[in-house]
Amino acid sequence: MLAICLPDDDPLDALAKHCIVARDLVDEAGTTVMRRLVDLLLFEIGVAIAERDQPEHHPGFSRLAS
């Protein structure tokens, strides 16, 4: 299991890829506490990605354009 991250990957996207791989490893050899922690981290990364992708974070985007 290897997370392939390209140099131009967004840092949050790269972090998510690595955490998904870590989650698989935790499922194989970790504890339930480790699983909850990695799931919480993935959740927080998802929140950060959602906030990053909000329209108000994109200059020039108009809600009226849709």
N, C-alpha and C positions, 0 to 999 in steps of 0.2 A: 504494500500500500504506500503510495507516494502521491503527494499533492503536487501537481505540476502547475507552477506559477511562472508566468512570463514576466520579464522585466517591466513591461508596461501595464501589468495588472494593477488595478486600484488596490491600495493597501487593505481596505476592508474586505474586498473580494478575496484577496490572497489569504487573509486571516481566516475567513470563512472556510476556504478550501482546506487549510491545515487543520482546523477544528473538526471538520467532518471526518478527516482521516483519523484524528485523535479519538473521536467518538467511537469509530469502529474498533480501534485498539482497546479502548476502555471496555467495550462490550466483550471483547475476548479475554481480557486479563485484569480488568479493574474491579472496583467495588461500586456499590450502588451510590455511594456518596460522590465518587469520581464521576459517575454518569450524570448525576444531577448537576454537578458543577460545570461539566462540559456543555450540558444542555442549556444551563443558564447563560454561559458565555455565548453560545450560538444565538440564543434569544436576544441578548444585548447587541450582538453584531447585526442581527436582523433589524433591530430598532434603529441602530445607527445608519444602516443602509437606507431604510425607509425615510429617515429624516434627511439624509443626504439627497435623496431623489425627489423630495417634495418640490412642487413647481416654484415656490417662492425662493428656492435656493438656486434657481436658474434664471439669471438676468435676461431680460428680453422676452421671457415667456409670458404670454397673456392668457388668463383664464377665459377671456372673451373669444379667443381664437378657436375654441373647440365647438 
